[in-house]
Amino acid sequence: MTPRILIAGRDEQQRQWLRHHLQTLWPDADPPSLDLAQFEQRRASINRRSYDVVLLCARFAREADDSCEGIELLRTLRRQRQLPPVIMVAADGNELTAIRASRLGAAAYLPRDLLDAHLLGRTLRKVMHASRRRARRLASATRRRGDRVSPGLEIPNYTLLRQLGRSARASVWLARSAALQRPVALKISEPGDSEAGDVPQFAREYAAIAALRDPGVVDIYDYGVHEGREFLAMEYFACGDLKQRLLHPLSSDEAVAYAQRIAKALRVVHTAGILHRDLKPPNIMLRPDGSVVLIDFGLAKHMDATTHSTAIGVLRGSPYYMSPEQVQGRELDPRSDQYALGVVFFEMLAGHKPYTGVSAMDLMQQHVSGERPPLPPHLAIYEPLLSRLMARDREQRCPDMQAVLTELDQLAAMPPAARNADAA
C-alpha cells in the first residue's frame, strides 16, 4: 500500500526533491508539502491516524549547539504524543547531532547530502515496520486491559464476555443473553452521556429501527436503562464489518455487488421515512453469506423531523463520508445518504478514500469545494454513476435509491468484455 507521508521544511526545493523521490518509490504517492510556518499551524492536528511518517527537513549545527533548528523542532515535537514517526532530513550536522536527534525522539536521521531514493525507501520501510509493530503491541495490551469487565459494570440478564469496541459515548460488548440463550452485541452508554432535557441517545436509535424488520437492517432485541446507563441488545456479527473487509482489495464485481446490497438496505430505511446520516464501512456489517446489514442508527432521524445537520463546531458522523449539505449544516434528505454511499463505492473500487486531510476541517472543505480524484482508467465505466452519487449539488444526484439500484443492476448485468471495452 502507498504510505501516507507528510513533508515539511523551510527549503521548498528540498521538499520538491523528496516528493519526486517518494513518487519514484510509490507512483500513487501524493504527499502534502508544508513550509515550517504551515507545519506549525497544523501540527496539533497531525497524528498517526492521518499519516504514517513525517519527513522533516531541518538544519543542524556542526558544533554542539542545542539552539539549532533541528534540535529546537524535535524538542517541541517531543511533547506531541500522537505525532507519527519523524524522520529528520538533516542539512549540516554530524554523528553527534544524529545521536542527539535520536535521543529527542527522531525515528531516523538522514544526512541530506548522502540521501538518495534507495536509502530513503529503505529507511521509510524500516521506520513504518517498527511503528506498526509498536502499534500492534499497544493495541494488544489495550485489548487485554479493555476486555476485562470493569467492576460494577453489569446489565441484568446479560453476561458480558469481551469488549468489541469503545467510543467516548458507549462501549460494545459480546454478551450472552439469558432470555435468548445466544450471543448478542450489547451496547452500553457511558455514565452521564445523555444530554440534559434530551431524549436518551439509545432510545432514539431504538425508536428509529424498532419497527423495521428487514434482513438489511440490524435486529434489536432489547432496550433498557440500568443504574443510569442505557443499553441496547442487538444482533451479533461474527464476520465483522466492511471496514475490515476493505483491508483486502475488492474486485470491481465485488464492489458493485456490495453497493447493490447497501443500496437495497438504504431503500428499506428511506421507504420507512428514516435517514441514516452516518453511513460508513464500520456501520455496514457482514453475514457469512456475504449479505450486508446496516447498524448504528444513533444519528438517524425521521424525514418529517428536523433533519438539519449538527453544527460544524459540534461535528457528528465521520467527515470522510459526509455530504456537502451535512458539512454545511443544511437540511438533509435521502440524497445525503446517497452521497455517503458514493464515497463508500469509490473506496471499494479504488482501495482508498477519495478525500484525505490533516484535520476534520480539511476533509469537510474538500467535500464542499475540493476536486474528487478520478478512478483509475480501467474503472472508468463506473465514473458516470459515481459522479451522480457524489455530485455536490444534490439536485444532480439520482432521485432516489431505486434509481441508484437500477444503475447498479445495469452495471452488474454488463458482460465483463463490454466493461473492459468501455474502460479502454
C-alpha positions as CSV (number, residue, x, y, z in Angstrom):
1,M,0.0,0.0,0.0
2,T,1.1,3.6,-0.7
3,P,2.3,5.1,2.6
4,R,0.8,8.4,3.9
5,I,3.8,10.7,4.2
6,L,3.9,14.4,5.1
7,I,6.9,16.5,4.0
8,A,7.7,19.7,6.0
9,G,10.7,22.0,5.9
10,R,11.9,25.5,5.1
11,D,13.6,24.7,1.8
12,E,10.9,24.3,-1.0
13,Q,13.4,22.9,-3.5
14,Q,14.4,20.2,-1.0
15,R,10.7,19.4,-0.3
16,Q,10.1,19.0,-4.1
17,W,13.2,16.8,-4.4
18,L,11.8,14.5,-1.6
19,R,8.4,14.5,-3.2
20,H,10.0,13.3,-6.5
21,H,11.8,10.5,-4.8
22,L,8.6,9.4,-3.0
23,Q,6.7,9.3,-6.3
24,T,9.6,7.2,-7.8
25,L,9.2,4.7,-4.9
26,W,5.4,4.8,-4.9
27,P,3.9,6.1,-8.1
28,D,0.5,6.8,-6.5
29,A,2.0,8.9,-3.7
30,D,0.8,12.4,-3.4
31,P,2.4,13.7,-0.2
32,P,1.5,17.1,1.1
33,S,4.4,19.6,1.3
34,L,4.3,22.3,4.1
35,D,6.7,25.0,4.9
36,L,7.6,25.3,8.6
37,A,5.0,28.0,9.3
38,Q,2.2,25.8,7.8
39,F,3.6,22.8,9.7
40,E,3.4,24.7,13.0
41,Q,-0.1,25.9,12.3
42,R,-1.3,22.4,11.6
43,R,0.9,20.5,14.0
44,A,-1.8,19.8,16.6
45,S,-3.9,18.0,14.0
46,I,-1.1,15.9,12.6
47,N,-1.4,12.4,14.1
48,R,-0.9,8.7,13.4
49,R,-4.5,8.4,12.1
50,S,-3.6,10.9,9.3
51,Y,0.0,9.9,8.4
52,D,2.4,7.1,8.7
53,V,5.6,9.2,8.7
54,V,6.6,12.9,8.8
55,L,9.7,13.8,6.7
56,L,11.0,16.9,8.5
57,C,13.8,18.9,6.7
58,A,15.9,21.0,9.1
59,R,19.4,22.4,9.7
60,F,21.7,21.1,12.4
61,A,24.8,22.7,13.7
62,R,28.2,21.0,13.3
63,E,29.1,22.1,16.8
64,A,27.3,21.0,20.0
65,D,24.5,23.6,19.7
66,D,21.1,22.9,21.3
67,S,19.7,26.1,19.7
68,C,19.9,24.9,16.1
69,E,16.7,24.5,14.1
70,G,16.6,20.7,14.1
71,I,17.1,20.3,17.8
72,E,14.6,23.0,18.6
73,L,12.0,21.3,16.4
74,L,12.5,17.9,17.9
75,R,12.3,19.3,21.4
76,T,8.9,20.9,20.6
77,L,7.6,17.8,18.8
78,R,8.6,15.6,21.7
79,R,5.6,16.8,23.7
80,Q,3.1,15.7,21.0
81,R,2.5,12.0,21.8
82,Q,0.2,11.2,18.9
83,L,2.6,12.5,16.2
84,P,3.6,9.9,13.6
85,P,7.3,8.8,13.5
86,V,9.5,11.7,12.4
87,I,12.5,11.2,10.0
88,M,14.9,14.1,10.1
89,V,16.4,15.0,6.7
90,A,19.4,17.0,8.1
91,A,21.4,19.7,6.5
92,D,24.8,20.1,8.1
93,G,25.2,18.3,11.4
94,N,27.4,15.3,12.2
95,E,27.4,12.0,14.1
96,L,26.9,13.7,17.4
97,T,23.8,15.6,16.2
98,A,22.4,12.3,14.9
99,I,22.7,10.8,18.3
100,R,21.1,13.9,19.9
101,A,18.2,13.7,17.4
102,S,17.6,10.1,18.2
103,R,17.5,10.8,21.9
104,L,15.0,13.5,21.3
105,G,12.6,11.1,19.5
106,A,13.6,11.1,15.8
107,A,12.8,7.7,14.3
108,A,15.7,8.2,11.9
109,Y,18.3,10.8,10.9
110,L,19.3,11.1,7.2
111,P,22.1,13.5,6.1
112,R,20.7,15.4,3.2
113,D,24.0,15.2,1.2
114,L,24.1,11.4,1.3
115,L,20.4,10.8,0.6
116,D,19.1,9.0,-2.5
117,A,15.9,7.2,-3.4
118,H,17.2,3.8,-2.3
119,L,18.3,5.0,1.2
120,L,15.1,7.0,1.6
121,G,12.9,4.0,0.7
122,R,14.8,1.6,2.9
123,T,14.6,3.9,5.9
124,L,10.9,4.6,5.4
125,R,10.0,0.9,5.2
126,K,12.1,0.2,8.3
127,V,10.5,3.0,10.3
128,M,7.0,2.1,9.2
129,H,7.5,-1.5,10.0
130,A,8.7,-0.7,13.5
131,S,5.8,1.7,14.0
132,R,3.3,-0.9,13.0
133,R,4.9,-3.4,15.4
134,R,4.7,-1.0,18.3
135,A,1.0,-0.2,17.4
136,R,0.1,-3.9,17.4
137,R,1.8,-4.4,20.7
138,L,0.0,-1.4,22.2
139,A,-3.4,-2.5,20.7
140,S,-2.9,-6.0,22.1
141,A,-2.1,-4.6,25.6
142,T,-5.1,-2.2,25.4
143,R,-7.4,-5.0,24.3
144,R,-6.3,-7.2,27.2
145,R,-7.0,-4.3,29.6
146,G,-10.3,-3.3,27.9
147,D,-11.6,-6.9,27.6
148,R,-11.8,-7.1,31.4
149,V,-15.2,-6.1,32.6
150,S,-14.9,-3.1,34.8
151,P,-16.0,-3.6,38.4
152,G,-19.7,-2.8,38.8
153,L,-20.4,-2.9,35.0
154,E,-23.4,-5.3,35.0
155,I,-26.6,-5.4,33.0
156,P,-29.3,-7.7,34.4
157,N,-29.9,-10.9,32.3
158,Y,-26.7,-10.4,30.3
159,T,-23.3,-12.0,30.8
160,L,-20.5,-9.7,29.4
161,L,-17.9,-11.8,27.7
162,R,-15.5,-9.4,26.0
163,Q,-15.3,-5.9,24.7
164,L,-15.8,-5.5,20.9
165,G,-15.3,-1.7,20.7
166,R,-15.4,1.6,22.5
167,S,-16.0,5.3,21.9
168,A,-16.4,8.4,24.0
169,R,-20.2,7.7,24.2
170,A,-20.5,3.9,24.5
171,S,-18.8,0.6,24.7
172,V,-20.0,-2.5,22.8
173,W,-19.6,-6.0,24.3
174,L,-20.1,-9.5,23.2
175,A,-22.6,-10.8,25.7
176,R,-24.7,-13.8,26.4
177,S,-28.5,-13.2,26.6
178,A,-30.2,-15.3,29.3
179,A,-33.6,-14.8,27.6
180,L,-32.4,-15.6,24.1
181,Q,-29.7,-18.2,25.1
182,R,-27.3,-16.9,22.4
183,P,-24.6,-14.3,21.9
184,V,-25.7,-10.7,21.3
185,A,-23.9,-7.4,20.8
186,L,-24.6,-5.3,23.9
187,K,-24.1,-1.5,23.5
188,I,-23.8,0.3,26.9
189,S,-23.7,4.1,27.2
190,E,-21.0,5.8,29.2
191,P,-22.2,7.4,32.5
192,G,-23.8,10.8,32.0
193,D,-23.7,10.7,28.3
194,S,-27.3,11.8,27.6
195,E,-27.8,15.5,27.2
196,A,-30.0,17.2,29.7
197,G,-33.6,17.5,28.6
198,D,-33.0,15.4,25.5
199,V,-34.3,12.0,24.6
200,P,-31.7,9.4,25.6
201,Q,-29.4,8.6,22.8
202,F,-30.1,4.8,22.6
203,A,-33.9,5.4,22.9
204,R,-33.7,7.5,19.7
205,E,-31.8,4.7,18.0
206,Y,-34.3,2.1,19.2
207,A,-37.2,4.1,18.1
208,A,-35.7,4.6,14.7
209,I,-35.4,1.0,13.8
210,A,-37.7,-1.0,16.2
211,A,-40.4,-1.1,13.5
212,L,-38.1,-2.2,10.7
213,R,-38.0,-5.9,10.0
214,D,-35.6,-6.5,7.1
215,P,-32.5,-8.6,6.6
216,G,-30.6,-5.5,5.6
217,V,-31.2,-3.7,9.0
218,V,-29.8,-4.9,12.3
219,D,-32.2,-6.7,14.7
220,I,-32.6,-5.1,18.1
221,Y,-33.8,-7.4,20.8
222,D,-33.9,-5.3,23.9
223,Y,-33.6,-1.7,25.2
224,G,-33.4,-0.5,28.8
225,V,-31.7,1.7,31.4
226,H,-29.8,0.2,34.3
227,E,-28.3,2.4,37.0
228,G,-28.4,5.5,34.8
229,R,-26.8,3.7,31.8
230,E,-28.7,2.9,28.6
231,F,-28.2,-0.4,26.9
232,L,-29.2,-2.0,23.6
233,A,-29.0,-5.7,22.8
234,M,-28.7,-6.4,19.1
235,E,-27.7,-8.9,16.5
236,Y,-24.0,-10.0,16.8
237,F,-22.0,-10.3,13.6
238,A,-19.1,-12.7,13.8
239,C,-17.9,-11.9,10.3
240,G,-17.1,-8.3,11.2
241,D,-17.7,-5.1,9.1
242,L,-17.0,-3.7,5.7
243,K,-14.1,-1.7,7.1
244,Q,-12.3,-5.0,8.0
245,R,-13.2,-6.5,4.6
246,L,-11.6,-3.4,2.9
247,L,-8.2,-4.3,4.3
248,H,-8.1,-6.8,1.4
249,P,-8.7,-5.5,-2.1
250,L,-12.1,-6.0,-3.8
251,S,-12.7,-6.8,-7.4
252,S,-14.9,-4.3,-9.3
253,D,-17.6,-7.0,-9.4
254,E,-17.4,-7.4,-5.6
255,A,-17.6,-3.7,-5.2
256,V,-20.7,-3.4,-7.3
257,A,-22.3,-6.4,-5.5
258,Y,-21.7,-4.8,-2.1
259,A,-23.0,-1.4,-3.4
260,Q,-26.2,-3.2,-4.6
261,R,-26.8,-4.7,-1.2
262,I,-26.1,-1.5,0.7
263,A,-28.5,0.4,-1.7
264,K,-31.2,-2.1,-1.1
265,A,-30.9,-1.7,2.7
266,L,-31.0,2.1,2.3
267,R,-34.1,1.8,0.2
268,V,-35.9,0.0,3.0
269,V,-34.7,2.6,5.5
270,H,-35.8,5.5,3.3
271,T,-39.1,3.9,2.5
272,A,-39.8,3.8,6.2
273,G,-39.1,7.6,6.3
274,I,-35.7,7.4,8.0
275,L,-32.4,8.9,7.1
276,H,-29.3,7.1,8.4
277,R,-26.9,10.1,8.3
278,D,-23.9,8.1,9.4
279,L,-23.3,5.5,6.6
280,K,-19.6,4.3,6.5
281,P,-17.8,0.9,6.3
282,P,-17.8,0.3,10.2
283,N,-21.6,0.7,10.2
284,I,-22.0,-1.9,7.4
285,M,-21.8,-5.4,8.9
286,L,-21.4,-8.7,7.0
287,R,-23.1,-12.0,7.4
288,P,-21.4,-15.4,6.4
289,D,-23.4,-15.4,3.1
290,G,-22.0,-12.1,2.1
291,S,-25.1,-10.1,2.7
292,V,-24.8,-6.7,4.4
293,V,-26.6,-5.2,7.4
294,L,-26.8,-1.5,8.4
295,I,-26.2,-0.8,12.1
296,D,-25.7,2.3,14.3
297,F,-28.8,4.4,13.8
298,G,-27.8,6.7,16.6
299,L,-27.8,9.7,14.2
300,A,-30.8,8.6,12.3
301,K,-33.9,10.8,12.0
302,H,-37.3,10.6,10.6
303,M,-37.8,12.7,7.5
304,D,-40.7,14.5,9.0
305,A,-38.5,15.7,11.8
306,T,-35.9,18.5,11.7
307,T,-33.2,17.0,9.6
308,H,-30.6,19.7,9.8
309,S,-27.1,18.5,10.3
310,T,-25.3,19.2,13.6
311,A,-23.5,22.5,13.7
312,I,-20.0,22.4,12.2
313,G,-18.4,23.1,15.5
314,V,-20.1,20.1,17.1
315,L,-19.4,17.6,14.4
316,R,-21.2,14.3,14.4
317,G,-20.6,11.5,12.0
318,S,-17.5,10.8,10.0
319,P,-16.0,13.7,8.0
320,Y,-14.7,11.1,5.4
321,Y,-18.3,10.3,4.3
322,M,-20.4,13.4,5.0
323,S,-22.3,15.1,2.2
324,P,-21.6,18.8,1.4
325,E,-25.0,19.7,2.8
326,Q,-24.3,17.8,6.0
327,V,-21.0,19.6,6.4
328,Q,-22.7,23.0,5.9
329,G,-25.4,22.2,8.4
330,R,-28.2,22.4,5.8
331,E,-31.4,20.4,5.7
332,L,-30.9,16.7,4.8
333,D,-32.8,14.3,2.7
334,P,-32.3,10.7,1.3
335,R,-29.8,12.1,-1.2
336,S,-27.4,12.8,1.7
337,D,-27.2,9.1,2.4
338,Q,-26.7,8.6,-1.3
339,Y,-23.6,10.8,-1.3
340,A,-22.2,8.7,1.6
341,L,-22.9,5.5,-0.5
342,G,-20.9,7.1,-3.3
343,V,-17.9,7.7,-1.1
344,V,-18.1,4.0,0.1
345,F,-18.4,2.9,-3.5
346,F,-15.3,4.9,-4.5
347,E,-13.4,3.4,-1.6
348,M,-14.4,-0.2,-2.6
349,L,-13.4,0.4,-6.2
350,A,-10.2,2.4,-5.7
351,G,-9.0,0.9,-2.5
352,H,-8.7,4.2,-0.8
353,K,-10.9,7.1,0.3
354,P,-11.5,10.0,-2.2
355,Y,-10.5,12.7,0.3
356,T,-7.9,12.8,3.0
357,G,-6.6,15.7,5.1
358,V,-4.6,16.6,8.2
359,S,-7.8,17.6,10.1
360,A,-11.6,17.1,10.1
361,M,-12.0,20.7,8.8
362,D,-9.6,19.9,5.8
363,L,-11.8,16.9,4.9
364,M,-15.0,18.8,5.2
365,Q,-13.8,21.6,3.0
366,Q,-12.9,19.1,0.3
367,H,-16.4,17.6,0.3
368,V,-17.7,21.2,-0.3
369,S,-15.2,22.5,-2.8
370,G,-12.4,20.0,-3.5
371,E,-11.9,18.1,-6.7
372,R,-12.7,14.4,-6.4
373,P,-9.8,12.3,-7.9
374,P,-10.9,10.1,-10.8
375,L,-11.0,6.4,-10.7
376,P,-8.1,4.5,-12.4
377,P,-8.6,4.3,-16.2
378,H,-9.6,0.6,-16.0
379,L,-12.5,1.5,-13.8
380,A,-13.8,4.4,-16.0
381,I,-17.1,2.6,-16.7
382,Y,-18.1,3.4,-13.1
383,E,-17.4,7.1,-13.3
384,P,-20.8,8.3,-14.6
385,L,-22.7,6.7,-11.7
386,L,-20.1,7.8,-9.1
387,S,-20.3,11.4,-10.4
388,R,-24.0,11.4,-9.8
389,L,-23.8,9.8,-6.4
390,M,-21.1,12.3,-5.2
391,A,-22.4,15.4,-7.0
392,R,-22.0,18.4,-4.8
393,D,-25.4,19.8,-5.9
394,R,-27.9,17.1,-4.7
395,E,-30.3,18.0,-7.5
396,Q,-27.7,16.4,-9.8
397,R,-27.8,13.1,-7.8
398,C,-30.1,10.2,-8.5
399,P,-33.7,11.0,-7.5
400,D,-33.9,8.1,-5.0
401,M,-32.3,4.8,-4.0
402,Q,-34.3,2.9,-6.5
403,A,-32.7,4.8,-9.4
404,V,-29.3,4.1,-7.9
405,L,-30.2,0.4,-7.8
406,T,-31.3,0.4,-11.4
407,E,-27.9,1.8,-12.5
408,L,-26.0,-0.7,-10.3
409,D,-28.1,-3.6,-11.7
410,Q,-27.3,-2.5,-15.2
411,L,-23.5,-2.4,-14.4
412,A,-23.7,-5.8,-12.7
413,A,-25.5,-7.3,-15.8
414,M,-23.0,-5.9,-18.2
415,P,-20.7,-8.6,-19.6
416,P,-17.0,-8.3,-18.5
417,A,-15.9,-7.9,-22.0
418,A,-18.2,-4.9,-22.5
419,R,-17.0,-3.3,-19.3
420,N,-13.4,-3.7,-20.3
421,A,-14.1,-2.4,-23.8
422,D,-15.7,0.7,-22.4
423,A,-12.9,1.3,-19.9
424,A,-10.3,1.0,-22.7
